[in-house]
Amino acid sequence: MLFLDSPRAAWKAVLFVLFAPLIMVPAVAGALSLEELTGPEAAASLRAGEILSQVQLRNPSPALAPRHGEVQALLTQTLAELEKGIMVESLSRYEKPPSAARPAWTGAERAAVFNSALAISSLAGIQYYSASRGTMRTFYEYSRVIDSPDSRRELADPFYAEPPANLSLYARQKDLTFGDNLYEYRYHAGPDSLVFIQRNLTPLKAGIISAVGQDKLRSLVAVIDAGDSLLVYAVSLARAAALPGLGTRIGNSFTNRAQAILGWFNTRADAAFAEAQGR
């Protein structure tokens, strides 16, 4: 990914910044350990390379959420925005390169990871395993930042030398399962965490069926610095149509798609740390 300064004026109509940019420091004073964030048993599984996941179809409650105040507050807020429905959670560990395995990430590394997550266009073409078809399938055929839901004018992926505390942008993404849709992405940057929340501005359709209504989906990805690694928590919340078997189908689909997003993030993180260390 190319890291270039974006003119503030060009993004004024698109990006809604709630706070002034954070003052960058060389590194956060100290990150929580993986064990503190997840507990020793889960940490051991994550260090062994496992991806923890869980699907809940009725009265869901977070089971894998990290023990991190800011992330839990955003998750609680996100849960309050939707009626109870389907919840799919995934928890994984990204091992930092040896040169970056220090008590906390640097300001350059934090900014590079943040900008990698802003690269909406890089989601186009990623693959996920389709359980119904028994084969790999393209997730997003098309994925671009747009200026607004009305005009839908394509924009380049944004860049921030210093991540803002809060940010929102719009995107148009064509999903080969759920169609061509519009989304809002909200970004929250803390000293040791980055959280990205997606909500659907248009209904998600499976064929002629409106599987998930407008504004009935939230996908949250939290990236938390854990010293020698990054803890990545992904959760999708959806209020699905009340059709027999549809909830299970959507739950399975979201699980496999979460795996694809985690793979995408790992690739982006590799490039981010390499870029930060090359500055």
Backbone bond lengths (Angstrom), bond angles and torsions (degrees), N, CA, C in turn:
res aa  C-N    CA-C-N  psi(-1)  N-CA   C-N-CA  omega(-1)  CA-C   N-CA-C  phi
1 M - - - 1.466 - - 1.518 109.23 -
2 L 1.330 118.09 138.28 1.448 123.15 179.68 1.514 108.94 -89.89
3 F 1.310 119.30 127.41 1.446 123.59 -177.86 1.528 108.65 -100.96
4 L 1.331 117.33 105.83 1.454 122.84 -179.31 1.517 109.82 -128.90
5 D 1.325 117.39 147.04 1.453 119.94 178.98 1.524 110.20 -69.56
6 S 1.338 117.50 130.85 1.457 122.29 176.13 1.515 109.41 -93.98
7 P 1.331 119.35 130.12 1.465 120.77 178.74 1.515 110.01 -60.64
8 R 1.314 115.97 133.54 1.471 120.11 -176.92 1.522 110.64 -61.02
9 A 1.359 117.42 -40.08 1.460 119.72 -175.45 1.516 112.28 -64.70
10 A 1.326 117.38 -34.64 1.460 120.70 -177.60 1.509 112.29 -65.63
11 W 1.339 116.12 -26.02 1.467 119.85 -176.73 1.522 112.85 -100.92
12 K 1.326 117.49 0.89 1.451 120.16 -172.76 1.517 112.48 -58.40
13 A 1.343 115.93 -39.27 1.463 119.56 -176.62 1.514 112.40 -79.30
14 V 1.318 116.78 -11.13 1.462 119.39 -173.85 1.517 112.83 -107.05
15 L 1.294 117.07 -44.89 1.459 122.07 -170.75 1.517 111.06 -100.88
16 F 1.316 115.83 124.36 1.461 121.48 -178.42 1.515 108.15 -102.39
17 V 1.307 116.31 103.83 1.458 121.53 -177.54 1.521 109.16 -94.12
18 L 1.314 116.83 118.64 1.456 121.40 -176.91 1.522 112.61 -83.73
19 F 1.340 116.60 -34.46 1.457 120.23 178.06 1.524 109.12 -121.94
20 A 1.295 116.18 161.87 1.464 120.24 171.87 1.511 108.97 -67.52
21 P 1.339 118.73 153.59 1.468 120.82 -179.95 1.516 111.86 -55.48
22 L 1.322 114.04 146.16 1.459 119.85 176.98 1.520 110.77 -67.69
23 I 1.314 117.17 147.42 1.465 121.12 173.56 1.519 107.59 -79.49
24 M 1.327 115.31 120.92 1.454 119.68 -175.84 1.527 110.21 -78.70
25 V 1.324 115.69 142.80 1.457 122.73 174.88 1.516 107.36 -125.31
26 P 1.324 119.40 159.07 1.461 120.18 -177.37 1.511 113.38 -54.85
27 A 1.326 118.82 -36.88 1.460 120.80 178.66 1.513 108.98 -161.75
28 V 1.321 115.68 155.27 1.452 120.87 173.49 1.523 107.69 -69.22
29 A 1.336 116.53 146.55 1.471 120.27 -174.87 1.524 112.22 -54.35
30 G 1.324 117.52 -41.35 1.454 120.04 178.85 1.515 110.23 -175.67
31 A 1.309 116.88 134.31 1.456 121.21 -178.45 1.522 110.28 -93.82
32 L 1.323 116.06 153.87 1.454 120.55 172.11 1.518 109.18 -68.00
33 S 1.315 117.18 149.78 1.460 120.52 178.51 1.521 109.91 -79.97
34 L 1.322 115.55 165.07 1.459 121.16 177.23 1.526 110.28 -59.88
35 E 1.323 116.12 -39.09 1.463 121.12 179.89 1.532 111.30 -64.93
36 E 1.325 116.83 -39.81 1.465 120.21 178.40 1.524 111.32 -68.08
37 L 1.311 117.31 -33.47 1.463 121.50 -177.05 1.526 113.32 -78.73
38 T 1.336 117.36 -30.87 1.470 120.12 -171.84 1.523 114.48 -124.40
39 G 1.336 117.48 -17.02 1.458 120.91 -170.56 1.511 109.39 95.52
40 P 1.339 118.01 153.90 1.472 121.25 -173.58 1.526 114.22 -63.80
41 E 1.332 118.09 -38.08 1.468 119.88 -177.10 1.521 111.35 -67.05
42 A 1.327 116.54 -48.11 1.455 119.91 178.70 1.520 111.01 -64.78
43 A 1.341 116.64 -39.14 1.468 120.26 179.36 1.522 111.16 -60.67
44 A 1.330 116.97 -41.08 1.464 120.68 179.18 1.531 110.60 -62.42
45 S 1.315 117.11 -42.00 1.467 120.98 178.47 1.526 111.03 -64.54
46 L 1.327 116.52 -42.10 1.459 120.70 -179.93 1.521 110.71 -66.18
47 R 1.331 117.74 -40.02 1.467 120.68 178.26 1.523 111.80 -67.10
48 A 1.330 116.30 -23.79 1.467 120.67 176.90 1.529 111.99 -82.35
49 G 1.348 116.41 0.41 1.460 120.63 176.49 1.519 114.76 94.28
50 E 1.336 117.35 6.04 1.459 119.83 179.81 1.529 110.67 -77.78
51 I 1.339 115.28 151.04 1.458 122.29 170.13 1.517 106.44 -109.17
52 L 1.318 116.52 120.06 1.455 120.98 -179.62 1.529 109.18 -87.54
53 S 1.327 117.18 137.12 1.459 119.84 -179.47 1.518 110.35 -146.93
54 Q 1.305 114.93 156.56 1.463 121.23 179.26 1.521 109.17 -154.57
55 V 1.355 115.88 139.96 1.462 122.36 177.07 1.521 108.12 -119.51
56 Q 1.325 116.99 130.11 1.467 122.36 176.39 1.525 108.07 -126.26
57 L 1.319 116.06 128.20 1.458 120.95 -176.24 1.523 113.38 -104.63
58 R 1.323 117.72 -16.12 1.469 120.45 -179.29 1.530 110.07 -136.87
59 N 1.329 115.33 135.22 1.469 121.85 178.19 1.531 112.27 44.64
60 P 1.313 117.22 56.44 1.469 119.46 -174.42 1.519 113.31 -69.53
61 S 1.321 114.37 151.68 1.457 122.60 175.49 1.524 107.30 -145.30
62 P 1.328 119.53 134.10 1.469 121.09 -177.16 1.524 112.19 -54.15
63 A 1.328 115.31 129.20 1.463 120.98 -179.75 1.521 112.18 -113.59
64 L 1.332 117.35 -21.31 1.463 121.47 -175.32 1.523 113.06 -115.85
65 A 1.306 117.94 4.34 1.467 121.32 -175.31 1.526 111.34 -59.65
66 P 1.324 117.74 133.65 1.474 121.25 178.90 1.529 111.59 -63.52
67 R 1.322 115.36 154.22 1.462 121.80 177.69 1.531 109.07 -85.06
68 H 1.307 113.53 74.11 1.461 121.21 -175.51 1.524 107.64 -138.79
69 G 1.341 116.71 120.20 1.452 121.39 -171.14 1.520 114.84 -55.85
70 E 1.339 118.02 -50.44 1.460 121.21 -176.89 1.525 111.09 -65.68
71 V 1.313 116.83 -41.37 1.464 120.10 -180.00 1.530 110.15 -66.01
72 Q 1.316 117.15 -43.25 1.462 119.54 -179.92 1.523 111.42 -65.66
73 A 1.329 117.74 -35.15 1.462 120.56 177.75 1.526 110.83 -64.90
74 L 1.330 117.49 -43.25 1.463 120.82 178.53 1.522 111.38 -67.48
75 L 1.336 116.88 -36.75 1.456 120.60 177.74 1.530 110.40 -65.42
76 T 1.328 116.78 -43.07 1.470 120.79 178.49 1.524 110.73 -61.48
77 Q 1.316 116.13 -42.14 1.461 120.80 178.05 1.530 110.95 -63.38
78 T 1.323 116.36 -42.05 1.462 121.05 -179.51 1.525 111.03 -65.90
79 L 1.320 117.07 -41.87 1.463 121.31 177.98 1.529 111.10 -61.21
80 A 1.327 116.66 -36.59 1.462 121.03 -178.18 1.527 112.14 -69.79
81 E 1.338 117.33 -17.30 1.462 120.76 -178.60 1.524 112.98 -78.89
82 L 1.342 117.52 -16.37 1.467 121.22 -175.36 1.515 111.32 -124.69
83 E 1.334 115.82 150.08 1.460 119.97 167.52 1.519 107.77 -68.40
84 K 1.324 116.28 155.32 1.457 119.79 -178.71 1.527 110.96 -62.12
85 G 1.323 115.51 138.15 1.455 121.18 -179.81 1.509 110.80 -157.18
86 I 1.331 116.87 -126.33 1.459 122.90 -179.34 1.525 109.45 -90.78
87 M 1.330 116.01 138.29 1.462 121.19 173.89 1.527 109.13 -132.13
88 V 1.324 115.09 126.69 1.463 121.85 177.18 1.524 107.83 -122.83
89 E 1.340 117.35 121.65 1.465 121.83 -178.68 1.535 110.76 -117.58
90 S 1.319 115.10 146.46 1.469 121.59 173.31 1.520 108.51 -140.31
91 L 1.320 115.02 144.15 1.461 121.36 179.91 1.523 107.72 -134.87
92 S 1.318 116.81 127.58 1.464 120.11 -179.24 1.524 110.39 -143.87
93 R 1.317 114.84 167.05 1.472 121.98 -179.23 1.512 109.36 -121.10
94 Y 1.323 115.63 129.05 1.453 121.77 171.80 1.522 107.79 -103.07
95 E 1.314 117.76 119.10 1.462 121.87 -179.84 1.517 109.55 -83.20
96 K 1.320 115.99 121.56 1.457 120.50 179.82 1.531 110.63 -66.27
97 P 1.325 117.39 153.40 1.469 118.95 172.35 1.530 109.51 -61.08
98 P 1.335 118.64 150.79 1.476 121.72 -176.38 1.523 113.74 -50.98
99 S 1.316 117.70 -36.61 1.465 120.88 -177.87 1.523 112.44 -70.42
100 A 1.339 117.18 -15.13 1.468 121.02 -179.56 1.520 112.01 -108.64
101 A 1.335 117.93 2.09 1.475 121.89 -176.81 1.521 109.86 -82.75
102 R 1.321 115.26 75.18 1.466 122.49 179.81 1.523 108.34 -121.40
103 P 1.336 119.82 176.15 1.470 120.71 -177.22 1.518 114.75 -55.97
104 A 1.322 118.75 -28.14 1.468 120.99 178.49 1.520 109.26 -156.52
105 W 1.340 115.33 156.36 1.461 118.63 178.89 1.521 110.31 -69.75
106 T 1.336 115.73 156.88 1.461 120.97 176.41 1.523 108.61 -84.35
107 G 1.336 115.11 167.50 1.461 119.21 176.48 1.520 111.73 -60.08
108 A 1.336 117.60 -38.99 1.462 121.23 179.54 1.520 111.16 -65.29
109 E 1.330 116.52 -40.14 1.472 120.04 179.62 1.525 110.69 -67.59
110 R 1.316 116.29 -42.95 1.465 120.72 179.04 1.534 110.62 -60.04
111 A 1.336 116.57 -45.29 1.462 120.83 179.69 1.525 111.27 -64.64
112 A 1.334 116.92 -39.52 1.465 120.57 -179.34 1.523 111.44 -65.94
113 V 1.331 117.26 -40.72 1.463 120.63 177.41 1.527 109.92 -65.66
114 F 1.326 117.19 -41.44 1.463 121.46 178.43 1.526 110.70 -59.77
115 N 1.323 117.44 -48.39 1.462 120.41 -178.81 1.523 112.31 -67.08
116 S 1.317 116.93 -30.91 1.461 119.35 175.74 1.519 110.49 -63.49
117 A 1.332 116.53 -38.48 1.463 120.23 179.13 1.526 111.95 -71.81
118 L 1.334 117.75 -21.56 1.459 121.48 176.30 1.531 112.47 -78.07
119 A 1.322 117.15 -9.31 1.472 121.45 -175.48 1.526 110.07 -78.64
120 I 1.325 116.01 70.19 1.460 122.50 -178.16 1.531 111.45 -56.99
121 S 1.343 117.06 -37.48 1.462 120.18 -176.90 1.531 112.18 -63.55
122 S 1.343 117.25 -25.40 1.468 120.39 -177.29 1.531 112.26 -73.85
123 L 1.342 117.67 -8.55 1.471 120.48 176.08 1.525 112.09 -75.75
124 A 1.328 117.40 -20.36 1.463 120.54 -179.47 1.522 110.32 -63.39
125 G 1.314 116.01 127.35 1.455 121.35 176.17 1.510 115.79 93.16
126 I 1.345 119.10 -6.21 1.465 118.11 178.39 1.526 109.76 -67.19
127 Q 1.327 116.47 153.14 1.460 122.53 -173.93 1.529 111.18 -111.21
128 Y 1.324 115.38 150.55 1.460 120.98 172.57 1.517 108.34 -138.71
129 Y 1.333 116.51 161.67 1.459 120.02 -179.76 1.526 109.84 -86.38
130 S 1.318 116.66 120.82 1.462 122.00 178.18 1.526 109.04 -90.32
131 A 1.337 116.00 109.69 1.468 120.19 -179.38 1.522 111.51 -64.58
132 S 1.326 117.40 -36.57 1.463 120.50 -177.83 1.523 111.92 -69.06
133 R 1.342 116.24 -31.24 1.469 120.15 -179.93 1.524 112.48 -98.76
134 G 1.331 117.20 -14.37 1.456 120.75 -179.98 1.512 113.88 67.47
135 T 1.343 117.11 30.42 1.455 120.64 -178.17 1.523 110.20 -154.26
136 M 1.325 116.56 166.94 1.453 120.79 175.05 1.530 109.24 -73.21
137 R 1.334 114.98 145.95 1.459 120.13 -177.05 1.523 109.10 -144.56
138 T 1.317 115.80 150.37 1.457 119.96 177.82 1.526 109.89 -68.17
139 F 1.317 116.15 133.28 1.461 122.63 178.97 1.532 108.59 -79.15
140 Y 1.329 115.99 -74.63 1.463 120.79 177.39 1.529 109.80 -104.58
141 E 1.318 115.94 122.12 1.460 120.59 174.46 1.527 110.02 -78.87
142 Y 1.317 115.13 -30.83 1.465 121.13 -177.39 1.524 107.75 -140.84
143 S 1.323 117.32 139.67 1.465 120.96 -179.59 1.523 108.84 -157.45
144 R 1.342 116.49 112.51 1.462 120.40 -179.35 1.523 111.07 -145.90
145 V 1.319 115.28 148.04 1.458 121.48 170.14 1.527 107.89 -71.95
146 I 1.344 116.71 140.76 1.466 121.10 177.21 1.527 109.09 -126.67
147 D 1.333 115.79 162.90 1.460 119.22 -176.60 1.518 113.00 -77.80
148 S 1.348 117.94 -31.53 1.459 120.89 178.94 1.521 108.82 -165.83
149 P 1.337 117.78 159.63 1.467 120.08 177.44 1.522 113.04 -65.61
150 D 1.321 116.95 -21.01 1.468 119.81 -178.16 1.514 112.35 -82.77
151 S 1.314 117.79 -55.59 1.469 119.95 -177.04 1.522 112.93 -82.45
152 R 1.322 117.65 -31.44 1.470 123.71 177.14 1.532 112.91 58.84
153 R 1.302 117.44 32.18 1.458 120.45 179.08 1.518 109.97 -75.14
154 E 1.332 116.44 129.83 1.460 121.40 -177.83 1.524 111.13 -67.81
155 L 1.326 114.92 141.58 1.459 121.99 175.96 1.526 109.56 -130.00
156 A 1.305 115.20 158.17 1.469 119.57 175.16 1.525 109.17 -71.23
157 D 1.316 116.19 155.83 1.468 120.10 174.58 1.529 108.87 -59.67
158 P 1.334 117.87 134.56 1.463 120.31 -178.60 1.521 112.89 -75.41
159 F 1.297 114.76 166.36 1.473 121.80 177.85 1.523 108.29 -141.04
160 Y 1.345 115.90 141.89 1.461 121.38 176.01 1.524 109.34 -132.02
161 A 1.323 115.89 123.18 1.460 119.55 175.24 1.523 110.07 -65.70
162 E 1.332 116.73 -32.63 1.462 122.79 176.35 1.531 107.35 -129.51
163 P 1.313 119.33 113.60 1.461 121.21 -177.22 1.527 112.44 -58.35
164 P 1.337 117.63 129.87 1.461 119.60 174.96 1.523 110.50 -71.40
165 A 1.315 116.36 155.23 1.460 119.83 179.93 1.521 111.14 -62.45
166 N 1.338 116.54 -39.42 1.462 121.48 -179.61 1.517 109.33 -141.64
167 L 1.320 115.94 142.71 1.457 121.49 -173.81 1.520 108.63 -156.61
168 S 1.341 117.23 145.86 1.457 118.95 172.10 1.519 109.50 -136.78
169 L 1.316 116.16 150.37 1.458 121.93 175.47 1.518 108.66 -149.14
170 Y 1.345 115.86 167.48 1.458 121.66 179.65 1.516 109.98 -110.32
171 A 1.329 115.50 152.64 1.464 120.50 179.05 1.518 109.93 -143.95
172 R 1.327 114.52 149.25 1.467 121.59 171.20 1.521 106.59 -112.93
173 Q 1.341 116.46 125.82 1.459 120.96 -177.28 1.534 109.79 -135.90
174 K 1.310 114.69 129.71 1.462 120.22 177.68 1.515 109.06 -99.62
175 D 1.316 114.79 111.83 1.460 124.16 -178.25 1.534 106.66 -99.41
176 L 1.323 117.58 127.43 1.461 119.48 -175.79 1.526 112.86 -70.80
177 T 1.330 117.97 -11.01 1.467 120.74 174.24 1.520 111.24 -97.43
178 F 1.345 116.86 -46.67 1.464 120.94 -172.63 1.524 114.55 -106.77
179 G 1.336 118.44 8.29 1.456 121.13 172.22 1.513 115.61 88.50
180 D 1.336 115.08 -168.09 1.453 124.66 -175.71 1.527 108.43 -92.42
181 N 1.337 117.57 114.17 1.455 120.35 -171.58 1.523 113.02 -135.32
182 L 1.339 113.93 163.42 1.455 121.82 176.80 1.518 109.27 -109.51
183 Y 1.338 115.53 143.54 1.465 121.03 -177.72 1.527 110.09 -136.76
184 E 1.305 114.73 155.14 1.455 121.44 166.02 1.527 107.26 -108.35
185 Y 1.334 116.79 136.38 1.457 122.60 174.87 1.519 108.38 -115.31
186 R 1.329 115.85 129.16 1.461 121.33 175.91 1.528 108.24 -113.41
187 Y 1.313 115.49 134.21 1.461 122.12 -178.08 1.523 109.54 -119.04
188 H 1.329 115.77 135.98 1.455 122.23 179.27 1.529 108.04 -130.15
189 A 1.329 116.25 121.48 1.465 120.79 -176.95 1.521 110.24 -113.19
190 G 1.323 116.79 116.83 1.458 122.76 174.26 1.513 109.59 -108.19
191 P 1.320 118.49 173.96 1.467 121.01 -178.54 1.527 113.18 -57.72
192 D 1.340 117.76 -38.74 1.464 120.23 -177.99 1.530 112.53 -124.15
193 S 1.330 117.08 17.81 1.464 119.21 -179.52 1.524 111.43 -151.02
194 L 1.325 115.34 150.27 1.456 123.48 173.79 1.525 106.95 -130.53
195 V 1.319 117.16 128.43 1.463 121.36 -177.69 1.519 109.13 -125.71
196 F 1.340 115.84 133.68 1.461 121.61 -179.24 1.527 107.99 -125.00
197 I 1.331 117.21 127.70 1.459 121.66 -176.61 1.526 109.74 -123.96
198 Q 1.318 116.32 125.59 1.466 123.27 -179.94 1.529 109.16 -107.08
199 R 1.334 117.92 135.97 1.467 121.24 171.33 1.520 109.14 -132.43
200 N 1.327 116.76 145.94 1.452 120.56 -176.41 1.523 111.15 -87.69
201 L 1.329 116.15 130.01 1.452 122.40 177.78 1.525 111.85 -94.31
202 T 1.327 117.12 -9.09 1.464 122.87 177.95 1.531 108.08 -132.77
203 P 1.344 118.23 155.70 1.467 120.47 -179.92 1.530 111.53 -65.72
204 L 1.332 116.83 143.75 1.460 121.87 174.61 1.524 108.04 -92.62
205 K 1.316 116.18 121.76 1.456 120.31 -175.10 1.521 111.49 -112.04
206 A 1.324 116.42 137.22 1.466 123.00 172.35 1.516 106.23 -108.83
207 G 1.332 115.76 95.31 1.462 119.59 -172.05 1.523 109.15 71.78
208 I 1.329 116.66 -125.66 1.463 120.69 178.79 1.531 111.99 -92.22
209 I 1.339 116.56 -3.41 1.461 121.50 -176.93 1.527 110.05 -90.83
210 S 1.323 116.43 131.30 1.457 120.79 172.62 1.525 107.07 -81.52
211 A 1.333 115.78 95.94 1.462 120.94 -173.45 1.517 111.96 -72.63
212 V 1.334 116.41 -41.48 1.463 121.85 179.62 1.526 107.07 -133.31
213 G 1.324 117.04 120.77 1.455 121.24 -176.73 1.515 113.75 -68.03
214 Q 1.322 115.00 168.27 1.456 121.16 177.04 1.522 110.87 -56.74
215 D 1.334 116.61 132.98 1.458 124.01 178.63 1.534 112.62 61.25
216 K 1.335 116.52 29.56 1.466 120.90 179.68 1.522 112.18 -113.80
217 L 1.335 117.23 13.63 1.464 121.85 179.16 1.515 109.66 -128.69
218 R 1.328 116.02 137.20 1.458 122.24 169.65 1.526 107.29 -134.49
219 S 1.313 115.66 132.06 1.464 121.24 172.18 1.522 107.45 -123.12
220 L 1.310 116.34 122.45 1.464 122.32 -177.99 1.517 109.17 -116.69
221 V 1.317 116.15 130.83 1.470 121.97 173.71 1.515 107.63 -122.82
222 A 1.320 116.61 123.50 1.464 122.41 177.97 1.522 109.01 -114.36
223 V 1.319 115.53 128.99 1.465 122.43 176.22 1.522 107.14 -113.57
224 I 1.321 116.97 119.14 1.463 121.46 -174.43 1.524 109.47 -121.36
225 D 1.317 115.33 128.87 1.463 119.99 177.30 1.526 109.43 -69.03
226 A 1.331 116.10 128.45 1.471 121.21 179.48 1.526 110.67 -127.94
227 G 1.318 116.35 36.44 1.468 120.26 176.79 1.513 112.99 78.61
228 D 1.325 117.61 -91.21 1.465 120.89 -178.59 1.520 112.33 -83.67
229 S 1.337 116.70 -1.87 1.460 120.07 -175.44 1.519 110.30 -155.21
230 L 1.321 115.47 173.18 1.455 122.84 171.28 1.517 107.61 -114.47
231 L 1.313 116.92 133.11 1.457 122.07 174.27 1.528 107.12 -93.27
232 V 1.322 117.05 127.29 1.467 121.61 -177.73 1.526 108.88 -117.27
233 Y 1.307 115.17 116.37 1.468 122.35 179.59 1.518 108.39 -112.32
234 A 1.324 116.98 124.75 1.459 122.13 179.02 1.514 109.48 -124.49
235 V 1.323 116.68 132.64 1.459 120.95 178.63 1.529 108.87 -139.98
236 S 1.328 116.38 134.44 1.458 122.43 174.08 1.516 108.53 -115.41
237 L 1.327 115.72 132.79 1.455 122.98 179.90 1.518 107.28 -122.63
238 A 1.327 117.38 129.06 1.459 119.87 -178.20 1.518 111.10 -143.95
239 R 1.317 115.04 142.49 1.453 121.92 170.55 1.516 105.91 -101.73
240 A 1.342 116.78 99.57 1.464 121.73 -172.70 1.517 111.27 -91.18
241 A 1.330 115.80 161.37 1.459 121.85 175.59 1.527 109.83 -61.99
242 A 1.324 116.77 143.34 1.469 121.81 -176.79 1.526 110.45 -83.83
243 L 1.339 115.77 72.11 1.456 121.57 177.97 1.520 108.80 -119.71
244 P 1.340 118.47 141.65 1.467 121.26 -177.64 1.528 112.16 -54.54
245 G 1.329 115.76 126.59 1.465 121.03 175.65 1.510 114.85 81.02
246 L 1.346 117.92 -12.40 1.462 119.19 -175.81 1.526 111.38 -68.67
247 G 1.336 117.38 -38.15 1.460 120.40 179.63 1.519 111.76 -61.00
248 T 1.333 116.74 -44.16 1.464 120.46 178.70 1.513 110.93 -63.58
249 R 1.332 116.06 -41.54 1.467 120.47 -179.92 1.530 110.59 -62.62
250 I 1.337 116.28 -45.10 1.458 120.02 179.73 1.526 110.71 -66.27
251 G 1.338 116.82 -40.70 1.455 120.47 178.09 1.517 112.37 -59.19
252 N 1.324 116.54 -46.28 1.467 120.57 178.31 1.528 111.07 -63.67
253 S 1.334 115.47 -41.46 1.465 119.83 -179.64 1.519 110.84 -63.27
254 F 1.333 116.95 -44.41 1.457 120.32 -179.76 1.527 111.59 -65.17
255 T 1.328 117.44 -34.65 1.462 120.48 177.88 1.521 110.98 -62.07
256 N 1.326 116.18 -48.90 1.469 120.29 -179.38 1.524 111.64 -67.25
257 R 1.328 116.32 -33.22 1.457 119.62 178.40 1.524 111.00 -70.78
258 A 1.333 116.67 -35.19 1.464 119.87 176.07 1.524 110.60 -61.18
259 Q 1.334 116.95 -38.64 1.471 120.71 177.11 1.528 110.14 -60.90
260 A 1.339 115.98 -39.27 1.462 119.88 179.94 1.530 110.88 -66.77
261 I 1.335 116.73 -40.55 1.462 120.40 178.81 1.530 110.66 -65.08
262 L 1.343 116.74 -39.12 1.462 119.98 177.77 1.527 110.74 -63.39
263 G 1.323 117.09 -41.11 1.460 120.53 176.94 1.519 111.48 -63.28
264 W 1.340 115.53 -42.51 1.466 120.71 176.88 1.520 110.30 -59.87
265 F 1.333 116.92 -44.65 1.456 119.98 -178.96 1.527 111.34 -62.96
266 N 1.327 117.52 -42.70 1.467 120.46 -179.68 1.529 111.23 -58.22
267 T 1.329 115.96 -42.30 1.463 120.13 178.63 1.513 110.79 -64.56
268 R 1.338 116.37 -43.32 1.453 120.68 179.60 1.536 110.95 -65.76
269 A 1.333 117.28 -38.68 1.461 121.20 -179.58 1.528 110.92 -65.74
270 D 1.333 117.16 -39.27 1.471 119.91 176.48 1.519 110.52 -55.28
271 A 1.343 115.34 -48.05 1.455 120.22 -178.65 1.525 110.98 -67.41
272 A 1.340 117.08 -36.47 1.459 121.08 -178.57 1.531 111.48 -64.09
273 F 1.344 117.14 -47.09 1.461 119.81 -179.50 1.529 110.96 -66.42
274 A 1.327 116.74 -37.41 1.466 119.61 177.52 1.524 110.72 -63.95
275 E 1.319 116.29 -41.70 1.465 120.93 179.61 1.531 110.83 -66.12
276 A 1.334 116.76 -44.05 1.470 120.43 -178.37 1.520 111.47 -63.20
277 Q 1.309 117.08 -38.47 1.460 120.79 -177.81 1.520 112.32 -77.41
278 G 1.359 115.44 -16.78 1.461 119.87 178.99 1.516 113.59 -88.66
279 R 1.341 116.06 -5.01 1.465 118.85 -178.61 1.522 112.25 -72.47
